[in-house]
Amino acid sequence: LARTRQPKIALTVFSPVAGVVTERLVTAGQYVNEGASLFSVSPLSSIWVEAELYENEIGRALVGTPAVVTSEAYPGKEFHGRIAFVDSVVNPETRTVKVRIDLPNPGALLKPEMFVRVALKGRKAPVLAIPEGAVVITGERALAWIETAPGTFEPRRISVGRRGEGFCEVLSGLS
């Protein structure tokens, strides 16, 4: 404009980063101010996956915990990343905590706003577990029936931990 004194109708703008346009903030013919954001450009070679964990899973979600992400779009393909952030507030409506997983995305296969499944990979330690059906929860306490003599059973107060795959972890009360 300073050199030719003629306004340009079309102007090419180059992004300072490589990636994919994920949001357009302007329309053709719109006036823009200096420094205004025109587009959001996301490099998809590395992405964030946001997951929500239930309260009973928070203890397994530490920064640095390995995570495996799968998508129905790519059956049998696993994407490996690590937890980078754990929110400090529980959502009171869903009783969940948000976590962010940093994930390499070779080939930019995963796209923004896709649904994925997340499995956290923690240290496996042997635990005492009993079938969920063997635990009677009465509101304030949990009981398991143990055989003290052939045909004789008595209730034992136990403390239960994590549950999964039809089993309850026993924290105390049984050995």
NORRAPE-V890947 format. One record per residue. RES is the residue in one letter. SS is DSSP state (@ for helix, = for strand, . for the rest). D_LAST is the distance of its C-alpha to the last C-alpha in whole Angstrom. Layout:
RES:SS:D_LAST  RES:SS:D_LAST
This chain:
L:.:83  A:.:84  R:.:86  T:.:87  R:.:87  Q:.:86  P:.:83  K:.:80  I:.:79  A:.:76  L:.:74  T:.:72  V:.:69  F:.:66  S:.:63  P:.:62  V:.:58  A:.:58  G:.:56  V:=:56  V:=:58  T:=:55  E:=:57  R:=:61  L:.:62  V:.:66  T:.:68  A:.:72  G:.:74  Q:.:72  Y:.:73  V:.:71  N:.:71  E:.:70  G:.:67  A:.:65  S:.:62  L:.:64  F:=:61  S:=:57  V:=:56  S:=:53  P:.:52  L:.:50  S:.:49  S:=:46  I:=:45  W:=:42  V:=:40  E:=:39  A:=:35  E:=:34  L:=:30  Y:=:28  E:@:26  N:@:23  E:@:24  I:@:26  G:@:23  R:@:24  A:.:27  L:.:29  V:.:32  G:.:32  T:.:29  P:=:31  A:=:32  V:=:33  V:=:36  T:=:37  S:.:40  E:@:41  A:@:45  Y:@:43  P:.:41  G:.:39  K:.:40  E:.:37  F:=:38  H:=:36  G:=:36  R:=:34  I:=:34  A:=:37  F:=:36  V:=:34  D:.:36  S:.:35  V:.:36  V:.:34  N:=:36  P:.:36  E:.:37  T:.:35  R:.:32  T:=:32  V:=:33  K:=:35  V:=:35  R:=:37  I:=:37  D:=:40  L:=:40  P:=:43  N:.:45  P:@:47  G:@:50  A:@:49  L:.:48  L:.:46  K:.:48  P:.:48  E:.:46  M:.:45  F:.:41  V:.:39  R:=:35  V:=:33  A:=:29  L:=:28  K:=:26  G:.:24  R:.:22  K:.:19  A:.:16  P:.:13  V:.:10  L:.:8  A:=:10  I:=:11  P:=:15  E:@:17  G:@:18  A:@:15  V:=:15  V:=:18  I:=:19  T:.:21  G:.:23  E:.:21  R:.:18  A:=:15  L:=:14  A:=:12  W:=:13  I:=:11  E:=:13  T:=:14  A:=:17  P:.:19  G:.:20  T:=:19  F:=:16  E:=:15  P:=:14  R:=:11  R:=:12  I:=:10  S:=:12  V:=:13  G:=:15  R:=:17  R:=:18  G:=:20  E:.:21  G:.:19  F:=:16  C:=:14  E:=:12  V:=:9  L:=:9  S:=:8  G:.:7  L:.:4  S:.:0
